[in-house]
Amino acid sequence: MNTLHIEPINDEIGARIFIAADKILDDGVPEQILEALNQHGVLLFPKIHLSDESMASLSNRLGEMEAAKVTDDGSPANKLGLYRISADKKEKAHREYVLGNNFWHMDGTSYRIPGKATMLKCVAPPTVGGETEFANLFAAYDALPQERKDSLNGLTVVHSMYAVMSKLYDVPLQEDIDRWNSIFPDNGHPLVWKHRDGRHSLVIGATAGRIEGFSDDDSKALLEELIDWCTQDRFTYLHTWDEGDMVIFNNPGLLHRSRPYDENSGRILHRATVKGAEAITA
């Protein structure tokens, strides 16, 4: 059985994984990847140059791949269940989706059970900008003072597509609001997620619009305070893309975002999502 070579990036988040692309589906390797993912949160496979077919297969070995349907753009990658992330897309909903990734967020807050892991592969790096940044929500929660933890327990935060898309428009059209609400209407989650393994994380990010029982101003203030806390340098890792890089991140315990980049920068990533198996619970 092949054994992964693992180099931690720092004490709080991330590890570099070294293995040949043709060995990544060998017996026992996906299981080692999952173990490392739960420990380090973000795994970087530098310049591994994994094929789309192997990427889809690995996703299904890590769990069950959730095929990209809402974001179907008819690309060859999409026929394999992958999503092609690029700012050059002309269709409005696709462009909104890509631009919305520039805000700190967690994937899957529209569902009761969010995805377990997200895989990103760099097909073409940007000429400038376009880095991807990750923040460890487990470490950030653990570092909170106990009285702050106590004050957050029992709160419910309401997520929606409107919350993130309204950041892109000063005055959104009603037809856009209706479209957003049809895709991802209000969905309440516990602010503090108690995971099955005993760890805790905060369910926050750009899709978090308000906290039940709080005024709009108080909701905004608390949510911004928590984002600022969780995205301190000590909890984050910034990845600058090289062609062939692949990153896998433990979605339930992380926030992530793209740094802004121009649609002419050439940045193209392919994404695969591994279905989740754990509901967000208090």
URFENTA-V392966 format. One record per backbone hydrogen bond with DSSP energy under -0.5 kcal/mol. CO is the residue of the C=O (numbers start at 1). NH is the residue of the N-H. E is the energy in kcal/mol with one decimal. If there is no record, write none. Layout:
# URFENTA-V392966
co->CO nh->NH e->E
co->CO nh->NH e->E
This chain:
# URFENTA-V392966
co->4 nh->6 e->-0.7
co->5 nh->18 e->-2.3
co->7 nh->16 e->-3.2
co->14 nh->9 e->-2.6
co->14 nh->10 e->-0.7
co->15 nh->44 e->-2.8
co->16 nh->7 e->-2.6
co->17 nh->19 e->-0.6
co->18 nh->5 e->-1.4
co->20 nh->23 e->-1.9
co->20 nh->24 e->-0.6
co->21 nh->24 e->-0.9
co->23 nh->26 e->-1.7
co->26 nh->29 e->-1.9
co->26 nh->30 e->-0.6
co->28 nh->32 e->-1.7
co->29 nh->33 e->-2.3
co->30 nh->34 e->-2.2
co->31 nh->35 e->-1.9
co->32 nh->36 e->-2.5
co->33 nh->37 e->-2.6
co->34 nh->38 e->-2.2
co->35 nh->39 e->-1.3
co->36 nh->40 e->-3.0
co->37 nh->41 e->-2.3
co->40 nh->14 e->-2.9
co->40 nh->42 e->-1.3
co->41 nh->250 e->-3.0
co->42 nh->15 e->-1.6
co->43 nh->45 e->-0.5
co->43 nh->248 e->-2.3
co->44 nh->17 e->-3.4
co->44 nh->46 e->-0.7
co->45 nh->48 e->-1.1
co->45 nh->246 e->-1.5
co->51 nh->55 e->-2.3
co->52 nh->56 e->-2.5
co->53 nh->57 e->-2.1
co->54 nh->58 e->-2.8
co->55 nh->59 e->-2.1
co->56 nh->60 e->-1.7
co->57 nh->61 e->-1.2
co->58 nh->62 e->-2.0
co->59 nh->63 e->-0.8
co->64 nh->275 e->-3.4
co->65 nh->67 e->-0.8
co->67 nh->69 e->-0.8
co->69 nh->72 e->-1.8
co->75 nh->79 e->-1.3
co->76 nh->80 e->-0.6
co->77 nh->80 e->-1.3
co->77 nh->82 e->-2.1
co->78 nh->81 e->-1.7
co->81 nh->68 e->-1.2
co->83 nh->85 e->-0.7
co->83 nh->271 e->-2.3
co->84 nh->86 e->-0.7
co->85 nh->269 e->-2.1
co->86 nh->89 e->-0.8
co->91 nh->95 e->-2.3
co->92 nh->96 e->-2.7
co->93 nh->97 e->-2.1
co->94 nh->98 e->-2.1
co->95 nh->99 e->-2.7
co->96 nh->100 e->-2.7
co->97 nh->101 e->-0.7
co->98 nh->101 e->-0.8
co->99 nh->102 e->-1.8
co->100 nh->103 e->-1.4
co->101 nh->258 e->-2.6
co->104 nh->206 e->-2.9
co->105 nh->256 e->-2.2
co->106 nh->109 e->-0.8
co->108 nh->111 e->-1.8
co->112 nh->114 e->-0.6
co->112 nh->280 e->-2.1
co->116 nh->251 e->-0.7
co->116 nh->252 e->-0.6
co->117 nh->274 e->-3.1
co->118 nh->249 e->-2.5
co->119 nh->272 e->-2.2
co->120 nh->247 e->-2.9
co->121 nh->123 e->-0.8
co->121 nh->270 e->-2.4
co->122 nh->244 e->-2.6
co->124 nh->268 e->-2.5
co->131 nh->259 e->-3.5
co->132 nh->239 e->-3.4
co->133 nh->257 e->-1.8
co->134 nh->237 e->-2.1
co->135 nh->137 e->-0.8
co->135 nh->255 e->-1.9
co->136 nh->140 e->-1.9
co->137 nh->141 e->-2.1
co->138 nh->142 e->-2.3
co->139 nh->143 e->-1.5
co->141 nh->144 e->-1.6
co->145 nh->148 e->-0.7
co->145 nh->149 e->-2.1
co->146 nh->150 e->-2.5
co->147 nh->151 e->-1.6
co->148 nh->152 e->-1.1
co->149 nh->152 e->-0.8
co->149 nh->153 e->-1.6
co->152 nh->155 e->-1.8
co->155 nh->191 e->-2.9
co->156 nh->212 e->-2.4
co->157 nh->159 e->-0.6
co->157 nh->189 e->-2.5
co->158 nh->209 e->-2.9
co->158 nh->210 e->-1.2
co->159 nh->187 e->-2.3
co->160 nh->164 e->-0.8
co->161 nh->165 e->-2.9
co->162 nh->166 e->-2.5
co->164 nh->167 e->-1.1
co->165 nh->168 e->-1.8
co->165 nh->169 e->-0.5
co->173 nh->177 e->-2.2
co->174 nh->178 e->-2.7
co->175 nh->179 e->-1.7
co->176 nh->180 e->-2.8
co->177 nh->181 e->-2.6
co->178 nh->182 e->-1.5
co->179 nh->183 e->-1.4
co->180 nh->184 e->-3.0
co->184 nh->161 e->-2.2
co->184 nh->162 e->-0.5
co->187 nh->159 e->-2.9
co->189 nh->157 e->-2.9
co->191 nh->193 e->-0.6
co->191 nh->203 e->-2.4
co->192 nh->194 e->-0.6
co->193 nh->195 e->-0.8
co->193 nh->201 e->-1.8
co->195 nh->198 e->-2.2
co->199 nh->195 e->-2.9
co->201 nh->193 e->-3.2
co->202 nh->204 e->-1.1
co->205 nh->208 e->-1.9
co->207 nh->160 e->-2.1
co->207 nh->209 e->-0.7
co->210 nh->158 e->-3.2
co->211 nh->214 e->-2.2
co->215 nh->219 e->-2.8
co->216 nh->220 e->-2.5
co->217 nh->221 e->-2.4
co->218 nh->222 e->-2.3
co->219 nh->223 e->-2.7
co->220 nh->224 e->-2.3
co->221 nh->225 e->-2.1
co->222 nh->226 e->-2.4
co->223 nh->227 e->-2.1
co->224 nh->228 e->-2.5
co->225 nh->229 e->-2.1
co->226 nh->230 e->-2.6
co->227 nh->231 e->-1.6
co->229 nh->232 e->-1.2
co->232 nh->235 e->-1.8
co->233 nh->236 e->-1.4
co->235 nh->136 e->-2.6
co->237 nh->134 e->-2.6
co->237 nh->239 e->-0.5
co->238 nh->240 e->-0.6
co->239 nh->132 e->-2.1
co->239 nh->241 e->-0.6
co->242 nh->245 e->-2.2
co->244 nh->48 e->-0.9
co->244 nh->49 e->-2.2
co->245 nh->122 e->-2.8
co->246 nh->45 e->-3.4
co->247 nh->120 e->-3.1
co->248 nh->43 e->-3.0
co->249 nh->118 e->-1.8
co->249 nh->251 e->-1.5
co->250 nh->253 e->-1.7
co->251 nh->254 e->-1.6
co->253 nh->137 e->-2.4
co->253 nh->138 e->-0.9
co->255 nh->135 e->-2.5
co->256 nh->105 e->-1.9
co->257 nh->133 e->-2.9
co->260 nh->130 e->-1.3
co->262 nh->265 e->-2.1
co->265 nh->127 e->-1.3
co->268 nh->123 e->-2.2
co->268 nh->124 e->-1.9
co->269 nh->85 e->-3.5
co->270 nh->121 e->-2.5
co->271 nh->83 e->-2.1
co->272 nh->119 e->-3.2
co->273 nh->66 e->-3.2
co->273 nh->275 e->-0.5
co->274 nh->116 e->-2.0
co->274 nh->117 e->-1.1
co->279 nh->281 e->-0.6
co->281 nh->194 e->-2.5
